[in-house]
Amino acid sequence: MTFPDALQYLHQLRQFGFQPGLETTRRLAALVGNPHHQLRFIHVAGTNGKGSTCAMLESIYRQTGLKVGLYTSPHLVRFNERIQVNRIPIPDQALADLVEELRDRTVTDAPGLEPTFFEFTTIVALRWFEREKCDLVIWETGLGGRLDATNIVTPLASVITNIGLDHQHVLGKTHAEIAAEKAGILKREIPATTATQVPEALEVLKFKARELEAPLITVDAPAVQRFTIEPSLAGEHQRANAALAAATVRLLRFALPVSDDQLRIGLETAQWPGRLQRLQRGKSRWILDGAHNLDGIRALTAFLQTEEAGQRPTLVLGILADKDWKEMVRELVPLAGRIITAPVGSSRTVSSEELRAACLATGLGRPVKATATVAEALKSAQSDPFVVVTGSLYFIGEVMESLGLEPVAAVEERTLNEWTAPR
């Protein structure tokens, strides 16, 4: 199987949508010898900040000399970004070989089994981490937690970053209902940490932790304010993620020794593209931020009001329709000097004209231009002194590719981020 063959096969798996439940994932894992039984994990769930927290944990533990696997989603440009060892993405041919292996095992030993894209790629990741003999895997949930394919593992620690209102059609309408789904990653007597501060969500997590006799450390607002290490990732919300990562590392020092210097350096050097990422392009300053839901947009606006007070950037905006996009627009428009809208390369995109209408509906009088493509939007903004690009991680991936920050994928890979609701 070639790499393009593997991508084509993964594209075919998307037809099975999103199926909550662990039975298929467990059967797939058993077909290849249950590779997760040979590995150690830190399992990370939450509404926002999962990827950033994972990147910080990975950076810290790599400082200690461990070989660290990292499993995250979605990817910005290339699928391989999802599966990394010491921040090196899985090579194309290695991915193709593992896809072929698991496909053949499924056809031969489990005919009729129809794994989803995420169930299948989760087992591919486990096989790569096992083959690479990783000392530790930082393991991010895809959606929710309780019924997420990643939840077949028993970790050294469980981490829940925060609880917000996102994917409500799948996870529940309230903070408490969503917290119950995220709390599904907690395991009996396995320690856990959280930076969740919504009272009703935190009560759910505490109740579940007591039920499972799982020690739970909470990183509250005062703890974040006392935290003195300045992480490389910008924004007050990243300080909360850094404090949470540090609390997790300290909790696990009995099993994974980390010095104070290694902890500090890991946080100060962590890299996570597309999250308040600053660029200088000629005389223009740019910020790229994949703030993909309302809480993410509020974190971005807080950053701009604090770190860029008095500035009126050009806002380049692309949002998915299954988000609270009208409210996201209302949060952003007051900060902008002018706005350029563009479609996201997804069937779920809000059209650039709809975005333009929503921006104008705020009544704030900001000039708004609707464009047909990302390339057109970027060309329109290229001479402006300060540009902020946001609205969707998928959109940020397209922008990074268009700006030459990432190599153009030979085969369309961003569509592998698409998913559908449960059947």
C-alpha positions in Angstrom: 0.0 0.0 0.0 1.3 3.5 -0.9 0.7 6.6 1.1 -2.0 7.9 -1.3 -3.6 4.5 -1.1 -3.7 4.7 2.7 -5.3 8.2 2.5 -7.9 7.0 0.1 -8.7 4.1 2.4 -9.0 6.5 5.4 -11.3 8.7 3.3 -13.6 5.7 2.7 -13.9 5.1 6.4 -15.4 8.6 6.9 -18.7 7.2 5.5 -19.3 5.5 8.8 -19.4 8.8 10.6 -19.0 9.1 14.3 -20.1 6.1 16.4 -19.9 6.5 20.1 -18.8 3.3 21.9 -15.7 1.3 22.7 -16.6 -2.2 21.5 -15.3 -1.7 17.9 -12.1 -0.1 19.1 -11.4 -2.9 21.5 -12.0 -5.5 18.8 -9.6 -3.6 16.5 -7.0 -3.4 19.2 -7.2 -7.1 19.9 -6.6 -7.9 16.2 -3.1 -6.4 16.5 -2.3 -7.7 20.0 -3.6 -4.9 22.2 -0.7 -2.6 21.7 -2.0 -0.2 24.5 -1.2 -2.8 27.1 2.5 -2.2 26.4 2.4 1.6 26.8 1.9 4.2 29.5 -0.5 7.1 28.9 -1.6 10.5 30.2 -5.2 10.8 28.9 -6.4 14.4 28.2 -10.0 15.5 27.6 -11.8 18.9 27.8 -13.6 21.4 25.6 -10.8 23.8 24.9 -7.0 23.6 25.5 -6.6 19.8 25.1 -4.1 20.1 22.3 -2.1 22.9 23.9 -2.0 21.0 27.2 -0.9 17.9 25.4 1.9 19.9 23.6 3.1 21.2 27.0 3.1 17.8 28.6 4.9 16.3 25.7 7.6 19.1 25.8 8.1 18.6 29.5 8.6 14.9 29.4 10.8 15.1 26.3 13.1 17.3 28.4 13.7 14.3 30.7 15.0 12.1 27.9 11.8 10.0 27.5 10.6 8.9 24.1 7.2 10.5 24.0 4.3 9.7 21.7 1.7 12.4 21.0 -1.8 11.7 19.6 -4.0 14.7 18.8 -6.7 15.9 16.5 -7.6 17.5 14.2 -4.6 18.1 12.0 -3.9 21.5 10.4 -2.6 20.4 7.1 -1.3 16.8 7.0 -2.8 13.8 8.6 0.6 12.7 9.9 0.5 15.6 12.4 -1.9 13.5 14.5 0.6 10.8 15.3 4.1 12.0 16.5 7.0 10.6 18.4 9.3 13.2 19.9 7.4 15.7 17.7 8.3 13.9 14.5 5.2 13.0 12.6 4.8 9.4 11.5 6.5 8.8 8.1 4.3 8.4 5.1 5.3 4.8 4.3 5.1 3.7 8.0 1.5 5.1 8.1 0.7 3.2 4.9 2.1 0.0 6.2 0.1 0.2 9.5 -3.1 1.1 7.6 -2.6 -1.9 5.4 -1.8 -4.2 8.3 -5.0 -3.2 10.2 -7.2 -3.3 7.1 -6.0 -6.8 6.2 -6.4 -8.0 9.8 -9.9 -6.6 9.9 -10.9 -8.2 6.5 -9.4 -11.6 7.5 -10.2 -11.9 11.2 -13.3 -9.6 11.7 -15.3 -9.6 8.5 -18.3 -7.3 8.7 -16.6 -5.0 11.3 -17.1 -1.4 10.1 -14.7 0.8 12.1 -15.0 4.6 11.8 -12.1 6.7 10.7 -11.3 7.7 14.2 -11.6 4.2 15.7 -9.3 2.9 13.0 -6.7 5.7 13.2 -6.6 5.4 17.0 -5.4 1.8 16.7 -2.9 2.8 14.0 -1.5 5.3 16.4 -1.2 2.7 19.1 0.7 0.3 16.8 3.1 3.1 15.9 3.8 4.0 19.5 4.3 0.4 20.3 6.6 -0.2 17.4 8.6 2.9 18.4 8.8 1.7 22.0 7.5 5.0 23.4 8.2 5.5 27.1 5.0 7.6 27.5 2.1 8.6 25.3 0.2 11.9 25.6 -3.2 10.8 24.5 -5.9 13.3 23.5 -9.6 12.4 23.2 -11.3 13.0 20.0 -14.8 13.9 21.2 -16.2 13.7 24.7 -14.5 11.0 26.7 -16.8 8.3 28.0 -17.5 6.7 24.6 -14.5 8.1 22.8 -12.3 5.6 21.0 -9.3 6.7 23.0 -10.9 5.6 26.3 -9.8 1.9 25.9 -6.6 2.8 27.8 -5.9 2.9 31.5 -3.6 5.9 32.0 -1.2 7.0 34.7 -3.3 10.1 35.1 -6.5 11.6 33.6 -6.6 15.3 32.7 -9.7 17.4 32.0 -8.8 20.9 30.9 -12.2 22.6 31.1 -15.9 22.2 30.3 -17.6 24.5 27.8 -20.7 24.3 25.6 -19.5 22.6 22.4 -20.7 19.6 20.3 -23.9 19.9 22.3 -25.9 17.8 19.8 -23.6 14.9 20.7 -22.4 15.5 24.3 -25.4 17.2 26.0 -27.0 20.6 26.4 -25.7 21.7 29.7 -22.3 22.0 31.4 -23.2 19.2 33.8 -24.2 16.8 30.9 -21.0 17.5 29.0 -18.9 17.2 32.2 -20.4 13.7 32.7 -19.2 12.7 29.3 -15.7 14.1 29.9 -15.6 12.5 33.3 -15.9 9.2 31.5 -12.1 9.1 31.2 -11.6 8.9 34.9 -10.6 5.5 36.1 -10.8 3.8 39.5 -8.0 4.9 41.8 -6.2 6.6 38.9 -5.3 10.3 39.8 -6.7 13.1 37.9 -6.3 16.9 37.4 -8.6 19.5 36.1 -8.8 23.3 35.4 -12.5 23.2 35.1 -14.0 26.3 36.9 -17.7 26.1 35.9 -19.3 25.1 39.3 -21.9 22.7 38.0 -19.3 20.9 35.8 -16.7 20.8 38.6 -19.3 19.2 40.9 -19.9 16.4 38.4 -16.2 15.8 38.1 -15.7 15.7 41.9 -18.7 13.3 42.3 -17.3 10.9 39.7 -13.8 11.1 41.2 -15.2 10.3 44.7 -17.2 7.4 43.2 -14.1 5.9 41.6 -11.8 6.8 44.6 -9.7 8.7 42.1 -7.6 11.5 43.7 -8.6 14.8 41.9 -6.5 17.9 41.9 -8.2 21.1 40.8 -6.3 24.0 39.4 -8.5 27.0 40.2 -8.2 30.7 39.3 -6.0 31.6 42.3 -3.7 28.7 41.5 -3.3 30.0 37.9 -2.6 33.5 39.2 0.1 32.2 41.5 1.8 30.2 38.7 5.1 31.9 37.9 6.4 30.1 34.8 5.8 32.0 31.6 4.8 29.4 28.9 5.9 29.9 25.3 2.3 29.7 24.2 0.6 33.2 24.5 -2.6 34.1 26.3 -3.9 34.0 29.8 -5.8 30.8 28.9 -2.4 29.2 28.1 -1.2 30.1 31.6 -4.1 28.0 32.9 -3.2 25.1 30.6 0.5 25.4 31.7 -0.6 25.4 35.4 -2.7 22.3 34.7 0.2 20.6 32.9 2.5 21.4 35.8 0.1 20.0 38.4 -0.2 16.8 36.4 3.6 16.5 36.1 4.0 17.0 39.9 1.3 14.5 40.6 3.1 11.9 38.6 6.7 12.5 39.9 6.5 9.2 41.8 6.3 7.4 38.4 7.9 9.8 36.0 10.6 12.0 37.7 10.8 15.5 36.4 13.1 18.2 37.8 11.9 21.8 38.3 14.3 22.9 35.5 12.9 20.3 33.1 9.4 21.4 33.9 10.2 25.1 33.4 12.1 24.5 30.1 9.4 22.2 28.8 6.8 24.9 29.3 9.0 27.7 27.9 9.8 25.8 24.7 6.5 24.0 23.9 5.3 24.5 20.4 1.7 24.3 19.1 1.1 26.0 15.8 -2.0 28.0 15.0 -2.8 29.0 18.5 -2.1 32.8 19.0 0.8 32.3 16.6 2.6 35.5 15.7 4.1 36.2 12.3 5.9 39.1 10.7 5.2 39.3 7.0 7.0 42.3 5.5 5.7 45.3 7.4 2.6 43.5 8.6 2.1 41.8 11.9 -0.2 38.7 11.9 -1.8 36.5 14.5 -3.2 33.1 13.6 -5.5 31.6 16.2 -7.7 28.5 15.7 -10.3 29.7 18.1 -13.0 27.3 16.9 -15.9 27.9 19.4 -17.3 30.6 21.6 -15.0 30.0 24.6 -12.0 30.0 22.2 -13.1 33.3 20.7 -13.5 34.8 24.1 -10.0 33.8 25.0 -8.7 35.5 21.8 -10.7 38.7 22.5 -9.3 38.8 26.1 -5.8 38.4 24.7 -6.3 41.2 22.1 -7.9 43.6 24.7 -4.9 43.0 27.0 -1.9 42.5 24.8 -3.0 44.6 21.8 -5.1 47.3 23.6 -6.1 50.1 21.3 -5.3 48.3 18.1 -7.9 47.7 15.5 -6.7 44.7 13.4 -8.0 43.5 10.1 -10.0 40.4 10.9 -9.9 37.5 8.5 -12.7 35.2 9.5 -13.9 31.7 8.5 -16.2 29.6 10.8 -18.0 26.3 10.7 -21.8 26.3 10.8 -22.1 23.8 13.7 -20.6 26.3 16.1 -22.3 29.3 17.8 -21.1 31.4 15.0 -23.3 34.4 15.2 -22.3 34.9 18.9 -18.7 34.4 17.9 -19.1 37.2 15.3 -20.7 39.5 18.0 -17.6 38.9 20.2 -15.1 39.7 17.5 -16.5 42.6 15.5 -16.1 45.3 18.1 -12.3 44.7 18.1 -11.8 44.9 14.4 -10.9 47.8 12.1 -12.2 46.0 9.1 -13.3 42.4 8.4 -12.7 40.0 5.5 -14.8 36.8 5.4 -14.0 33.6 3.6 -15.4 30.1 3.4 -13.7 27.2 5.3 -12.8 24.3 3.0 -15.5 22.1 4.6 -19.0 21.1 3.8 -19.9 22.6 7.2 -18.7 26.1 6.5 -20.7 29.3 7.0 -20.7 31.1 3.6 -18.7 34.2 3.4 -21.8 36.2 2.6 -23.6 34.9 5.7 -20.6 35.9 7.8 -20.6 39.3 6.2 -24.3 39.8 6.9 -23.8 38.7 10.6 -20.9 41.2 10.9 -23.1 44.0 9.5 -26.0 43.0 11.7 -24.0 44.0 14.8 -24.6 47.6 13.8 -21.1 48.7 14.6 -20.4 50.0 11.1 -17.2 48.1 10.5 -16.5 47.7 6.8 -16.9 44.0 5.7 -15.7 42.3 2.5 -16.8 38.8 1.6 -14.4 36.8 -0.5 -14.8 33.6 -2.4 -11.5 31.9 -1.3 -8.9 31.9 1.4 -6.3 33.0 -1.1 -8.5 36.0 -2.1 -9.0 37.0 1.6 -5.3 36.8 2.3 -4.4 38.9 -0.7 -6.9 41.5 0.4 -5.3 41.7 3.9 -1.6 41.4 2.9 -0.8 45.1 3.0 -2.6 45.9 6.3 -0.4 46.6 9.3 -2.1 44.2 11.7 -4.1 41.1 10.7 -5.8 38.5 12.9 -7.0 35.3 11.3 -9.4 33.1 13.3 -12.7 31.2 13.4 -11.8 27.5 12.9 -8.7 25.3 13.2 -9.5 24.0 9.7 -9.4 27.5 8.4 -6.1 28.2 10.1 -4.7 25.1 8.4 -5.7 26.4 5.0 -4.2 29.8 5.8 -0.9 28.3 6.9 -0.7 26.3 3.7 -1.6 29.4 1.6 1.0 31.5 3.4 3.7 28.9 2.9 4.1 28.1 6.6 3.4 24.5 5.9 4.2 22.5 2.7 1.2 22.0 0.4 -0.1 18.5 0.9 0.3 16.3 -2.3 -3.1 14.8 -1.6 -6.1 16.5 0.0 -5.8 15.6 3.7 -7.8 18.3 5.5 -11.1 16.6 4.5 -10.1 13.8 6.8 -11.0 16.2 9.6 -14.7 16.0 8.6 -17.1 13.9 10.7 -20.8 13.4 11.0 -23.1 13.0 13.9 -24.0 9.5 15.3 -26.0 7.3 13.0 
